Amino acid sequence: MKPKQIFISILAVLFVFPLMGTFAQQAANSGSIEVITTFDYPGTGNQTLPQKINERGDVVGAFIDSNGVTSGFVRFSDGSFSAPIVEPNDTVGFTEGRGINNSRTVAGDYGTSDGNLHGFFLSGGTFTEYDVPGAVFTAVLGINNPADFAGTFVDASGIQQAFVSVGGTVTLFSVPGAAATLAYDISDSKRLVVGYYIDGSGILHGYYRDASGALHFPIDPTDSVGTILFGDNNRNWVVGRYADASGVTHGLFFVPPNNFFTFDFPGSTFTSLNGISSQGNITGRYVDASGIAHGFLARVRGTPPTTPAGPQMKANVSPSKVAPLNPSPSAWGGAMPAR
């Protein structure tokens, strides 16, 4: 699929109106999210999974080729792509680009034959490996402009926690009672860390960590049976995704403490919003009817009029009946970080 320019104005309410012509009618004084282009990493049959976007408009992510090999990539603001990013210590064909800052330092993770992940940074063509001290498994999932970063790790006892590194000081934390906690992004001001955790029943919930270090959880829109928060910006706008009881996965725009807006890519039943810049540029992906994942860029116009969270509906939902379109642990949850 070749990149194509499409401008689709979506009314910023809790559902998407049918499109009429090139633009949907936009309500006066409302905000909107516009899809501005779709893209795929070059090559036949690639699955394209963008992760974050910096303020220059560069996107970092991963793609899966027809042989099942996962490599990182950068899509530069001019629309060109980097060569595949493969960490030199990757022994299993699994390298992911997870974060990128304005200096174009890429953060990510790679796999080894023991089944564990390890973190890395790529700057100026040089790779630097990173593991949380004492960890057997480390994934670096986000990096900000001062080069602070966030991620998740598993220690020798098998406990999975989140971590942030600010000014070289690493802080470990977990949502109380969680089976696993993952940190996905950290704003430049260090005021907001976002991610998700897995509860004792295996259900995914979003959370955020404020400037004082306090954890706010669960962050779940009404009707969610699994929520992930992937990215934030310096305006405290947050993006992610959630699944509903019918198995449809929706993009999520969230403004703390409890305001949500659902965004669905037209015609798709799987939408994920993965990164957002301070200008309100968003990157994410959708899955088409044949099961192929494509990247897209979107922009926030104004501020979508988010609606406070309603009553949570999980008590009447059986999560075992929910089948996300991509059921692999690395795509939706489990010990491998979602993407």
ZIRAUR-V887542 format. One record per backbone hydrogen bond with DSSP energy under -0.5 kcal/mol. CO is the residue of the C=O (numbers start at 1). NH is the residue of the N-H. Records with the same first field share a line. If there is no record, write none. Layout:
BEGIN
CO->NH + NH
END
This chain:
BEGIN
4->6 + 38
6->8
7->9
8->10 + 35
9->11 + 24
10->33
11->13
12->305
15->13 + 17
20->23
27->30
31->12
32->301
33->10
34->36 + 299
35->8
36->6
37->297
38->4
39->295
43->46
46->48
47->49 + 64
49->62
52->60
54->57
58->54
59->75
60->51 + 52
61->73 + 97
62->49
63->65 + 71
64->47
65->68
69->65
70->95
71->63
72->85
73->61
74->76 + 82
75->59
76->79
80->76
84->86
85->72
87->90
89->91
93->70
94->111
96->98 + 109
99->107
101->104
104->106
105->101
106->122
107->98 + 99
108->120 + 140
109->96
110->118
111->91 + 92
112->115
116->112
117->138
118->110
119->130
120->108
121->128
122->106
123->126
126->123
128->121
130->119
132->135
134->156
137->154
139->141 + 152
142->150
144->147
148->144
149->165
150->141 + 142
151->163 + 183
152->139
153->161
154->136 + 137
155->158
159->155 + 161
160->181
161->153
162->173
163->151
164->166 + 171
165->149 + 167
166->169
168->170
169->166
171->164
173->162
175->178
179->160
180->198
182->196
185->194
187->190
192->187
193->209
194->184 + 185
195->207
196->182
197->199 + 205
198->179 + 180
199->202
203->199
204->227
205->197
206->219
207->195
208->216
209->193
210->213
214->210
215->217
216->208
218->220
219->206
221->224
226->243
228->230 + 241
231->239
233->236
236->256
237->233
238->254
239->230 + 231
240->252 + 273
241->228
242->250
243->225 + 226
244->247
248->244 + 250
249->271
250->242
251->263
252->240
253->261
254->238
255->259
258->309
259->255
260->307
261->253
263->251
265->268
269->249
270->287
272->274 + 285
275->283
277->280
280->300
281->277
282->298
283->274 + 275
284->296
285->272
286->294
288->291
292->288
293->48
294->286
295->39
296->284
297->36 + 37
298->282
299->34 + 301
300->302
301->32
303->31
304->306
307->260
313->316
314->317
317->319
318->321
319->322
321->323
325->327
328->331 + 332
329->333
331->339
END
